[in-house]
């Protein structure tokens, strides 16, 4: 599928999606959000894709934020629709995707860019990365899940400070906060993501899908995460992956998961 604002490429079980608007520091506009939704949908349905990596083109930015020119004139109703539609098409969609998604954060990840990274299942950053939610400096608050996911990852106090000050943190601080899992050089960023993706791909795709659902359930209002874990755990027993995994363990060999 041809795209104007992104690139998507699959290689050895990994689909890498690159936001390709370097002249705009990869800022998110409506067209880019729609294309990302389509690319993630295609990758998730592709039986040969086991892990998705998302990153930004160039050396300066993962995503420097939302394209402010698109909504600077919006009224209250339009602003609410903007947030609701964006969350539905991209941010909530990625969080609940059954295929693991790794954010390769290179350079600036600000506003909608950090919200995009936080929607992914985990994040790896280059050592030049800068992250923040600067929306309050524009007279607005984060609208793509930032006020919800940031406290989940770094704690309420740190999230409050980051949002209220509209400041940026560097990659090492983000790692100390638990916002990113690893920090590496920009040259090695994708290679590290691919290395971790390789470890993921050795395990049961079916089990990983269940684990994503169970972990996410803990953060949903009105959902008992323990019950969801029990449900997903039980479902594993009816899969070919469970049969292969346990049989391989007992036979002291490496499992070859069918992924059905």
HELIX and SHEET records of a PDB file:
HELIX    1   1 UNK A   22  UNK A   24  5                                   3    
HELIX    2   2 UNK A   30  UNK A   45  1                                  16    
HELIX    3   3 UNK A   68  UNK A   70  5                                   3    
HELIX    4   4 UNK A   76  UNK A   86  1                                  11    
HELIX    5   5 UNK A   87  UNK A   91  3                                   5    
HELIX    6   6 UNK A   92  UNK A   95  1                                   4    
HELIX    7   7 UNK A  112  UNK A  119  1                                   8    
HELIX    8   8 UNK A  135  UNK A  138  5                                   4    
HELIX    9   9 UNK A  146  UNK A  154  1                                   9    
HELIX   10  10 UNK A  156  UNK A  165  1                                  10    
HELIX   11  11 UNK A  171  UNK A  177  1                                   7    
HELIX   12  12 UNK A  189  UNK A  201  1                                  13    
HELIX   13  13 UNK A  205  UNK A  217  1                                  13    
HELIX   14  14 UNK A  225  UNK A  236  1                                  12    
HELIX   15  15 UNK A  240  UNK A  250  1                                  11    
SHEET    1   A 6 UNK A   6  UNK A  11  0                                        
SHEET    2   A 6 UNK A  14  UNK A  19 -1                                        
SHEET    3   A 6 UNK A  51  UNK A  56  1                                        
SHEET    4   A 6 UNK A 100  UNK A 105  1                                        
SHEET    5   A 6 UNK A 122  UNK A 126  1                                        
SHEET    6   A 6 UNK A 182  UNK A 184  1                                        
SHEET    1   B 4 UNK A  61  UNK A  63  0                                        
SHEET    2   B 4 UNK A 108  UNK A 110  1                                        
SHEET    3   B 4 UNK A 130  UNK A 132  1                                        
SHEET    4   B 4 UNK A 168  UNK A 170 -1                                        
END                                                                             
